[in-house]
Amino acid sequence: MSSNNSSNKLVVPGAREAMDKFKMEAANEVGVNLKAGYNGDLTSRQAGSVGGQMVKKMIEAYENGLK
């Protein structure tokens, strides 16, 4: 799923596996068939919905942490 060519750098070393799992969970929640490896066949809408779901869940987790 992850690529060594990616320019996306994680702040916490070793978090790649957790982020990949998080991405798969978010994709499943919005009904996008994300698979390990190449996902270039996804539409922009599908990819955006996965990213949007991830952001939504991160904001929700942050807000819950403030309570």
C-alpha distances in whole Angstrom, upper triangle without the diagonal:
4,7,10,12,11,14,13,15,15,19,18,17,15,14,10,9,12,10,7,10,12,10,10,13,14,13,15,18,18,18,15,13,9,7,4,4,7,9,12,14,14,17,18,19,16,14,17,18,14,15,19,18,16,19,22,21,21,24,25,24,26,29,29,29,32,35
4,7,9,8,11,10,11,12,16,15,14,12,11,8,9,11,10,7,11,13,11,12,15,16,15,17,20,20,20,17,16,12,11,8,7,9,11,13,16,16,19,19,20,18,15,17,19,15,15,19,19,16,19,22,21,20,24,25,24,25,29,29,29,32,34
4,5,6,9,10,11,13,16,17,15,14,14,10,12,15,13,11,15,16,14,15,19,19,18,21,23,23,23,20,18,15,13,10,8,9,11,13,16,17,19,19,22,20,16,19,21,18,17,21,21,19,21,24,24,23,26,28,27,28,31,32,32,34,37
4,5,8,10,10,12,16,16,14,13,14,11,13,16,15,14,17,19,17,18,22,22,22,24,27,27,27,23,22,18,17,14,11,13,15,16,20,20,23,22,25,23,20,22,24,21,20,24,24,22,23,27,26,25,28,30,29,29,33,34,33,35,38
4,7,9,11,13,17,18,16,16,17,14,16,19,16,15,19,20,18,20,23,23,22,25,27,27,27,24,23,19,18,15,12,12,15,15,18,19,21,20,23,22,19,21,23,21,20,23,24,22,23,27,27,25,28,31,30,30,33,35,34,36,39
4,5,8,11,14,16,15,15,14,11,14,16,14,13,17,17,15,18,21,20,20,23,25,24,25,21,21,17,17,15,12,12,14,14,18,18,19,18,21,20,16,18,20,18,16,20,21,19,20,23,23,22,24,27,26,27,30,31,31,33,36
4,6,10,13,15,15,16,15,13,16,18,15,15,19,19,17,20,22,21,21,25,26,26,27,23,24,20,20,18,16,16,17,16,20,20,21,19,22,21,17,18,21,19,17,20,21,19,19,23,23,21,24,27,26,26,29,31,30,32,35
4,7,10,12,12,13,12,10,14,15,12,13,16,16,14,17,19,18,19,22,23,23,24,22,22,18,19,17,16,16,16,17,20,19,20,18,20,20,16,16,19,16,14,17,18,16,16,20,20,18,20,23,22,22,25,27,26,28,31
4,7,9,9,11,10,9,13,14,12,13,16,16,15,18,21,20,21,24,25,25,27,24,24,21,21,19,18,19,19,20,23,22,24,22,24,23,19,19,21,19,16,19,20,17,17,21,20,18,20,23,22,21,25,26,25,27,30
4,6,7,8,7,7,11,11,9,12,14,14,14,17,19,18,20,23,23,24,26,24,24,21,21,19,18,20,20,22,25,23,25,23,24,23,19,20,21,18,16,18,19,15,16,19,18,15,18,21,19,18,22,23,22,24,27
4,6,9,8,10,13,13,12,15,17,16,17,20,21,20,22,25,25,26,28,27,27,24,24,22,22,24,24,25,28,27,28,26,27,26,22,22,23,21,18,20,21,17,17,20,19,15,18,20,18,17,21,22,20,22,25
4,6,6,9,11,11,11,14,15,15,16,19,20,20,22,25,25,27,28,27,27,24,24,22,22,24,24,26,29,28,29,28,29,27,24,24,25,22,19,22,21,17,18,21,19,16,19,21,18,18,21,22,20,22,25
4,6,8,10,11,11,14,16,16,17,20,21,22,23,25,27,28,29,28,27,24,23,20,21,23,24,26,29,28,30,29,30,28,25,25,26,23,21,24,23,20,20,23,21,19,22,24,21,21,25,25,23,26,28
4,6,7,8,10,11,13,14,16,17,19,20,22,23,25,26,27,26,25,22,21,18,18,21,22,25,28,27,29,28,29,27,24,25,25,22,21,23,23,19,20,23,21,19,22,24,21,21,25,25,23,26,29
4,6,5,6,9,10,11,12,14,15,16,18,20,21,23,24,23,22,19,19,16,17,20,20,23,26,24,26,25,26,24,21,22,22,18,17,20,19,15,17,19,17,15,19,20,17,18,22,22,20,23,26
4,6,5,6,9,10,10,12,14,15,16,18,20,21,22,20,20,16,15,13,14,16,17,19,22,21,23,23,24,21,18,20,20,17,16,19,18,15,17,19,17,16,20,21,19,20,24,24,23,26,28
4,5,5,6,9,10,11,12,14,15,17,19,20,21,19,18,15,14,12,13,16,17,20,22,21,24,24,24,21,19,21,21,17,17,20,18,15,18,20,17,17,20,21,19,21,24,24,23,26,28
4,5,5,6,9,10,11,12,14,15,17,19,20,19,18,15,15,14,16,18,18,21,23,22,24,24,24,21,19,20,19,16,15,18,16,13,15,17,14,13,17,18,15,17,21,20,19,23,25
4,5,5,6,9,10,10,12,14,15,17,18,17,17,14,14,13,14,16,16,19,21,19,21,20,20,18,15,16,16,12,12,14,13,10,12,15,13,12,15,16,15,16,20,20,19,22,25
4,5,5,6,9,10,11,12,14,16,16,14,14,11,10,9,11,13,13,16,18,16,19,19,19,16,14,16,16,12,12,15,14,11,14,16,14,14,18,19,17,19,23,22,23,26,28
4,5,5,6,9,10,11,12,15,15,14,14,11,11,10,13,16,15,18,20,18,21,21,20,17,15,17,16,12,13,16,13,11,14,16,13,14,18,18,16,19,21,21,21,25,26
4,5,5,6,9,10,11,13,14,13,14,12,13,13,15,17,16,19,20,18,20,19,19,16,14,15,14,10,11,12,10,8,11,12,10,10,14,14,13,15,18,18,18,21,23
4,5,5,6,9,10,11,12,11,11,9,10,11,13,14,12,15,16,14,16,16,15,12,10,12,11,7,8,11,9,7,10,12,11,11,15,16,15,17,20,20,21,24,25
4,5,5,6,9,10,10,9,9,7,8,9,12,13,12,15,16,14,16,17,16,13,12,14,12,9,11,13,11,10,14,15,13,14,18,18,17,20,22,22,23,26,27
4,5,5,6,9,10,10,11,9,11,13,16,17,15,19,19,16,18,18,17,14,13,14,12,9,11,13,9,9,13,13,10,13,16,15,15,18,20,19,21,24,25
4,5,5,7,9,9,11,10,12,14,16,17,15,17,18,15,16,16,14,11,11,11,9,6,8,9,6,6,10,10,8,11,13,13,14,16,18,18,20,22,24
4,5,5,6,5,7,6,10,12,14,15,12,14,14,11,13,13,12,9,9,10,8,5,8,10,8,9,12,12,12,14,17,17,17,20,22,22,24,26,27
4,6,5,6,7,8,10,13,16,17,14,17,16,14,15,16,15,11,12,13,11,9,12,13,10,11,15,14,13,16,18,18,18,21,23,22,24,27,28
4,6,8,10,11,14,17,19,20,17,20,19,16,17,17,15,12,13,13,10,9,12,11,8,10,13,12,11,14,16,15,16,19,20,20,22,25,25
4,6,9,10,14,17,19,19,16,18,17,13,14,14,11,9,10,10,7,7,10,10,7,10,13,12,12,15,17,16,18,21,21,22,24,26,27
4,6,9,12,16,18,18,14,17,15,12,13,14,12,9,11,12,9,9,13,13,11,13,16,15,15,19,20,20,21,24,25,25,27,30,30
4,6,9,13,15,14,11,13,11,8,10,12,10,6,8,10,8,7,11,12,11,13,16,16,16,19,21,21,22,25,26,26,28,31,32
4,6,10,12,12,9,12,10,9,11,13,13,9,10,13,12,10,14,15,14,15,18,19,19,21,23,23,24,27,28,29,30,33,34
4,7,9,9,7,10,10,8,11,13,13,9,9,12,12,9,12,14,13,14,17,18,18,19,22,23,23,25,27,28,29,32,33
4,6,7,7,10,11,10,14,16,16,13,12,16,15,12,15,18,17,16,20,21,20,22,25,25,25,28,30,30,31,34,35
4,7,8,11,13,13,16,18,19,16,14,17,18,14,16,19,18,17,21,22,21,22,26,26,25,28,30,30,31,34,36
4,6,9,11,12,16,17,19,16,14,18,19,16,17,20,20,19,22,24,23,24,27,28,28,30,32,33,33,36,38
4,6,8,10,13,14,17,14,12,16,17,15,16,20,20,19,22,24,24,25,28,29,29,31,33,34,34,37,39
4,5,6,9,11,13,10,9,13,14,12,14,17,17,17,20,22,22,23,25,27,27,29,31,32,33,35,37
4,5,8,10,12,11,9,13,15,14,15,18,19,19,21,23,24,25,27,29,29,31,33,34,35,37,39
4,6,9,11,10,10,13,15,14,16,18,19,20,22,24,25,26,28,29,30,32,34,35,36,39,40
4,7,8,6,6,10,11,11,13,15,16,17,19,20,21,23,25,26,27,29,31,32,33,35,37
4,5,5,6,8,10,11,13,14,16,17,19,20,22,23,25,26,27,29,30,32,34,35,37
4,5,5,6,8,10,10,12,14,15,16,18,20,21,22,24,26,27,28,30,31,33,35
4,6,5,6,9,10,10,12,14,15,16,18,20,21,22,24,25,26,28,30,31,33
4,5,5,6,9,10,11,13,14,15,17,19,20,21,23,25,26,27,29,31,32
4,5,5,6,9,10,11,13,14,16,17,19,20,21,23,25,26,27,29,31
4,5,5,6,8,10,10,12,14,15,16,18,20,21,22,24,26,27,29
4,5,5,6,9,10,10,12,14,15,16,18,20,21,22,24,26,27
4,5,5,6,9,10,11,12,14,15,17,19,20,21,23,25,26
4,5,5,6,9,10,11,12,14,15,17,18,20,21,23,25
4,5,5,6,9,10,11,12,14,15,16,18,20,21,23
4,5,5,6,9,10,10,12,14,15,16,18,20,22
4,5,5,6,9,10,11,12,14,15,17,19,21
4,5,5,6,8,10,11,12,14,15,17,19
4,6,5,6,9,10,11,12,14,16,17
4,5,5,6,9,10,10,12,14,16
4,5,5,6,9,10,11,13,15
4,5,5,6,9,10,11,13
4,5,5,6,9,10,11
4,5,5,6,9,10
4,5,5,7,9
4,5,5,7
4,5,6
4,5
4
